Amino acid sequence: MATTRPENATTEARLARIEGMQLAQRRLLVRLCAGSPIRPEIEAWLADRSAFQGGDEDPGLLPSPEFALQAAMAEEFRRLAAALADLPAPGRPVTAD
């Protein structure tokens, strides 16, 4: 079975690969944070950064690259915080919803 080398893949395939790698890293990071003795501090840190704290001006229809980067980071911090909140702390029983 032939495999496509990343540098020869289509843009869509490259983006799918990057997204898959990011999801794997997010899942690993959340698991590590869930078992950390400083989990409350990590949760507070994520909460502080999950809202974009940029300038006061509206980014308009086409935000600047800097705004887009900061907004993407805030979105990822929200996703990490939500995923971490879904995992019980060590020693806390898992409850069924």
C-alpha positions as CSV (number, residue, x, y, z in Angstrom):
1,M,0.0,0.0,0.0
2,A,1.5,3.3,-1.1
3,T,1.4,6.2,1.3
4,T,1.3,9.9,0.3
5,R,4.2,11.9,1.7
6,P,3.0,15.0,3.6
7,E,4.8,17.3,1.2
8,N,2.9,15.8,-1.8
9,A,-0.5,15.8,-0.2
10,T,-3.3,18.1,-1.2
11,T,-4.0,21.1,0.9
12,E,-7.2,19.4,2.3
13,A,-5.2,16.3,3.3
14,R,-2.5,18.5,4.9
15,L,-5.1,20.4,6.9
16,A,-6.8,17.1,8.0
17,R,-3.4,15.8,9.1
18,I,-2.6,19.0,11.1
19,E,-6.0,18.9,12.7
20,G,-5.6,15.2,13.7
21,M,-2.2,16.0,15.3
22,Q,-3.7,19.0,17.2
23,L,-6.6,16.8,18.5
24,A,-4.2,14.2,19.7
25,Q,-2.0,16.8,21.5
26,R,-5.1,18.4,23.0
27,R,-6.4,15.0,24.4
28,L,-2.9,14.2,25.8
29,L,-2.6,17.7,27.4
30,V,-6.1,17.5,29.0
31,R,-5.3,14.0,30.4
32,L,-2.0,15.3,31.9
33,C,-3.7,18.4,33.3
34,A,-6.6,16.3,34.8
35,G,-4.2,14.3,36.9
36,S,-2.0,17.3,37.9
37,P,-1.8,18.4,41.5
38,I,-2.0,22.0,40.3
39,R,-5.2,21.3,38.3
40,P,-7.1,24.2,40.0
41,E,-4.3,26.7,39.0
42,I,-4.4,25.3,35.4
43,E,-8.1,25.7,35.2
44,A,-7.9,29.3,36.5
45,W,-5.1,30.0,34.0
46,L,-7.2,28.7,31.1
47,A,-10.2,30.7,32.3
48,D,-8.2,33.9,32.3
49,R,-7.1,33.3,28.8
50,S,-10.3,32.0,27.2
51,A,-11.6,35.4,26.3
52,F,-9.8,37.6,23.8
53,Q,-8.2,40.5,25.7
54,G,-7.1,42.4,22.6
55,G,-7.7,46.0,21.7
56,D,-11.1,47.7,22.0
57,E,-11.7,48.1,18.4
58,D,-14.0,45.9,16.3
59,P,-12.0,43.6,14.0
60,G,-14.4,44.2,11.2
61,L,-15.2,41.8,8.4
62,L,-11.6,40.9,7.8
63,P,-9.7,40.8,11.1
64,S,-6.0,41.5,11.2
65,P,-3.7,38.4,11.4
66,E,-2.8,39.4,15.0
67,F,-6.5,39.5,16.0
68,A,-7.1,36.2,14.2
69,L,-4.2,34.6,16.1
70,Q,-5.3,35.9,19.5
71,A,-8.9,34.9,18.8
72,A,-7.8,31.4,17.8
73,M,-5.7,31.0,20.9
74,A,-8.6,32.1,23.1
75,E,-10.9,29.6,21.4
76,E,-8.3,26.8,22.0
77,F,-8.1,27.8,25.7
78,R,-11.9,27.5,25.9
79,R,-11.8,24.1,24.3
80,L,-9.1,22.9,26.7
81,A,-11.0,24.3,29.7
82,A,-14.2,22.6,28.6
83,A,-12.5,19.2,27.9
84,L,-10.7,19.4,31.3
85,A,-14.0,20.2,33.1
86,D,-15.5,17.1,31.6
87,L,-12.9,14.9,33.3
88,P,-13.1,14.1,37.0
89,A,-10.2,15.0,39.2
90,P,-8.2,12.0,40.5
91,G,-10.0,10.4,43.4
92,R,-13.4,11.9,42.4
93,P,-15.9,9.3,41.3
94,V,-17.2,9.5,37.7
95,T,-20.9,10.3,37.7
96,A,-23.2,9.3,34.9
97,D,-25.2,12.0,33.3
